[in-house]
Amino acid sequence: MNIRPIHTEADYKATLREISAYFDSEPELGSEDGDRFEILLTLVEAYEAKQFSVDLPSPIVAIKFRMDQEGLAAKDLEPAIETRAPPSVSLVVQLAISPKLTSEWAA
């Protein structure tokens, strides 16, 4: 079994081409082809994680994004943080975002 690390974009594309053949007829687990397929997938995942990593947004940015997706305003957060005063998004983060809020929005 001749497998090399993925160092360049050319290595990456060549590995993807080789892997694509296995998707048409996935090899049996534990077989030589199955082991090769699994190793190649692991190499591709590692290369992609290194080359195409995405940083997580700050909590404030994530909350504002979710609010924008749902068409929510700051006033809509009142029931979640159990106050009548209109909260600012940054206040919600400063209050460490209650578990009730995060569980409701995760649904």
PESUL-V346946 format. One record per residue. N is the residue number from 0. RES is the residue in one letter. SS is DSSP state (@ for helix, = for strand, . for the rest). OMEGA is omega in radians with two decimals (none if undefined). NEAR is the number of other ideal C-beta (glycine too) atoms within 8 Angstrom. Layout:
BEGIN
N|RES|SS|OMEGA|NEAR + N|RES|SS|OMEGA|NEAR
END
This chain:
BEGIN
0|M|.|-3.11|6 + 1|N|.|-3.13|3 + 2|I|.|-3.13|7 + 3|R|.|3.08|5 + 4|P|.|3.08|5 + 5|I|.|-3.12|11 + 6|H|.|-3.03|4 + 7|T|.|3.07|6 + 8|E|@|3.11|5 + 9|A|@|3.07|6 + 10|D|@|-3.13|12 + 11|Y|@|-3.13|12 + 12|K|@|3.12|8 + 13|A|@|3.13|8 + 14|T|@|3.09|13 + 15|L|@|3.10|9 + 16|R|@|-3.14|8 + 17|E|@|3.14|9 + 18|I|@|-3.08|12 + 19|S|@|3.11|8 + 20|A|@|-3.14|8 + 21|Y|@|-3.14|12 + 22|F|@|3.10|6 + 23|D|@|-3.14|5 + 24|S|.|-3.06|5 + 25|E|.|-3.09|5 + 26|P|.|-3.14|10 + 27|E|.|3.10|6 + 28|L|.|3.11|6 + 29|G|.|3.09|5 + 30|S|.|3.13|8 + 31|E|@|3.10|6 + 32|D|@|3.11|9 + 33|G|@|3.10|11 + 34|D|@|3.13|10 + 35|R|@|3.13|11 + 36|F|@|-3.11|12 + 37|E|@|3.13|9 + 38|I|@|3.13|10 + 39|L|@|3.09|13 + 40|L|@|3.13|9 + 41|T|@|3.11|8 + 42|L|@|3.13|12 + 43|V|@|3.12|13 + 44|E|@|3.14|8 + 45|A|@|3.14|9 + 46|Y|@|-3.13|12 + 47|E|@|3.13|8 + 48|A|@|-3.13|8 + 49|K|@|-3.03|7 + 50|Q|@|-3.02|7 + 51|F|.|-3.09|6 + 52|S|.|3.13|6 + 53|V|.|3.11|4 + 54|D|.|3.08|4 + 55|L|.|3.12|4 + 56|P|.|3.04|7 + 57|S|.|3.12|5 + 58|P|@|-3.13|8 + 59|I|@|3.13|9 + 60|V|@|3.14|8 + 61|A|@|3.14|10 + 62|I|@|3.13|12 + 63|K|@|3.11|9 + 64|F|@|-3.13|9 + 65|R|@|3.11|10 + 66|M|@|3.12|13 + 67|D|@|3.12|8 + 68|Q|@|-3.08|6 + 69|E|@|-3.11|6 + 70|G|.|-3.09|4 + 71|L|.|3.03|8 + 72|A|.|-3.13|5 + 73|A|@|-3.14|9 + 74|K|@|-3.13|6 + 75|D|@|3.13|8 + 76|L|@|-3.08|13 + 77|E|@|-3.13|12 + 78|P|@|-3.10|6 + 79|A|@|3.14|11 + 80|I|@|3.02|11 + 81|E|.|3.05|5 + 82|T|.|3.11|6 + 83|R|.|3.13|3 + 84|A|.|-3.14|5 + 85|P|.|-3.08|6 + 86|P|.|2.96|11 + 87|S|.|-3.13|7 + 88|V|@|-3.14|12 + 89|S|@|3.07|7 + 90|L|@|3.13|8 + 91|V|@|3.14|14 + 92|V|@|3.14|11 + 93|Q|@|3.10|6 + 94|L|.|3.07|8 + 95|A|.|3.04|5 + 96|I|.|-3.08|9 + 97|S|.|3.09|9 + 98|P|@|3.13|5 + 99|K|@|-3.13|7 + 100|L|@|-3.07|12 + 101|T|@|3.14|9 + 102|S|@|3.11|8 + 103|E|@|-3.09|8 + 104|W|@|3.13|8 + 105|A|@|-3.09|5 + 106|A|.|none|4
END
